Amino acid sequence: MEQEDGGAGLTKSAAVGACTAMAVFYVAILYSPTLILRLPPPNSFKSFMIRRFVCAAVSSLVSLIVCSLILPIRRRDASNLLWVYGIRVDHIWQALVFPLSLTSFMYTGSFAWKLLSMLQASNEHLNSGGNELVSSFRKFVDWVLSLTSSVSSWRNYFVAPLTEELVFRACMIPLLLCGGFSTYTVIFLCPIFFSLGVQLGYTVIFGAYASFLLVRTGHLTAPLIAHIFCNFMGLPVIVSRRSGQEVRRRGLSCQDKRSEICLISNSCICDGDAGFLLDAFPIHKSTFVQQ
């Protein structure tokens, strides 16, 4: 991503102030229906979440408009503004596949554990005379239907990733870059604004990673797809504690299939972490990267 006016007209303090205001506004507006508009309390969890969806959408729209007025860019036509925000259609498949592949490295251990556990359960089910394939297909269909009808799923996999990436990445990163901050300072500074209204720890780590994806690719799709994927998968498994306990208790016995699964899972965790660290920069040095 490249600033278009050398940061002229936007100081570091102004950029930080604008980002802080957007972060506070994003959180504060969630409480506006009852505190400011004096609406009655929602009568269900679904209506409560729909109110929050509307508030998050309003916050995102306001942030995009305000950011477009503050940014020192020469041309304020729609296509140029969308490009500044990382909203592009060119090289869309690279922006989907590369970040998703890179993020998947961190979940190699989880994938291995689930796959091997499924294979073991399938073998046990077949030995008992059941049809594991039909049973798994029915579970998958039920799971998909539950996702599409669940308001929590819409929050986790659509509304929250989209609005958060628009405000905390698409708006804040161009502001901080135009304010004169270095690229790597922006990567680690940007997630701190999100933590002001949420929490520290994992959100800061993921926020830095999402900022890295947007800065390196210039494509909002990259952190967005990583955000959805991480929300779906949950926290990555760094080490399997169950593995260590079972292996110590059973003395590394290969006769116990569960211990074998644990050992393979831990091995995949190490391989995945190594693959992530080795491929983080090479993957994003592709031809579609614009800095």
Secondary structure, 3 states (H helix, E strand, C coil): CCCCCCCCCCCHHHHHHHHHHHHHHHHHHHHHHHHCCCCCCCCCHHHHHHHHHHHHHHHHHHHHHHHHHHCCCCCCCHHHHHHHCCCCCCCHHHHHHHHHHHHHHCCHHHHHHHHHHHHHHHHHHHHCCCCHHHHHHHHHHHHHHHHHHCHHHHHHHHHHHHHHHHHHHHHHHHHHHHCCCCHHHHHHHHHHHHHHHCCCCHHHHHHHHHHHHHHHHCCCHHHHHHHHHHHHHCCCCCCCHHHHHHHHHHCCCCCCHHHHHHHHHHHHHHHHHHHHHHHHHHHCCCCCCCC
